[in-house]
Amino acid sequence: MRTIKFRGWDKFDKKMFYLKYDSKDMMQFTGLLDKNGKEVFEGDRLTCERGLIAEVCWVTPCFLLRVKGHGLFSFQDVGNIEIIGNSYEDNK
């Protein structure tokens, strides 16, 4: 698992501050929306035009789609996507 870190500038105290999250519990926004306008996060399960079911995962240095038995795909490779659940609540 990767460590998610953020850094910010405190303009009142004039110093840098750091935030660190355990990626086992945090799911990062990919910056993408599914075909219904829902935000896509790491760990989401999706369907795509090819009829495949994929899970969003982080593979340094980017988000990819992991399709069981088919490998990894970029979001551009699969066409329209739709969120159908996530790996934490569905646990399938």
N, C-alpha and C positions, 0 to 999 in steps of 0.2 A: 504494500500500500504506500501511496505517496503522501507526503506531508503538505498540506495546503497552508501557505503563509501569505499574509498581507502586511504591508508597511504603510504607515500614514504619517503626515506631518501635523503636529499639534501647534497651530499658529499662536495659541495663547502662551504655552510654556516654552515655545521655540525649540522643540526637540522632536525627534523621530520616535514613533511607537510601533510596536510589532504585535501582530495577532497570529496565532497558530492554531489550526484545527486538526483533529484526528480524522483522516479521510474515511475511516470505517463508519463514521456516523454522519459525515457531511457529504452532500451531493452538490457538485458545482454546476451552475448554469452553463450550457454550451454556447449560448449566444444565438441559438437557432430556435425556430418555431415549427411546430408540426402543421399539417395542412388545415387544421382547425384554429390555428393561432395560439395554441398552448405552448408554453415554454418547455424546451427539452432539457432535461438534467441528466447528469451522470447516473447510471443505474436504471434509467427508464427502459421499458420494453416497448418496442415499436413494431408496426407492420409497415411494409413498403410495397411499391408497385410490383415488384417481382414475386409477391406473395410470401416472402420470407418473414420470419419473426426474428428480431435482432435486439441485443441489449447494448446500450450506450456505455462505453468504457473509455478510460484514459490510457492511452499508450503513448508514452513520451515521444514527440512533443505535441500530440493533438488528441482530440476525441475521435474515436472510431466506433463502428458497429460490429459487434461480435455475433456471428450467426453460427449456431451449433452445427458442427459437421461441415461447414463451408468456409470458415476462417474469418478474416477481418475485411471490412469494406469501409470506404470513405462515405460520407453523407452524399456526395455527388454521384456515387456509383449506383445508388438505390432508388433515386427518384422521390416522389411524394412519400412522406412518412406520417404515421399517425400513432400517437401514444395509446397503448392498450393497458398499461400498468407499470409496475416497477419491481425490481428484484428483491426489495425489502418487504413490501406488503404481500406480494404474490408468492414469494419463496418457493418457486417451482423449479 
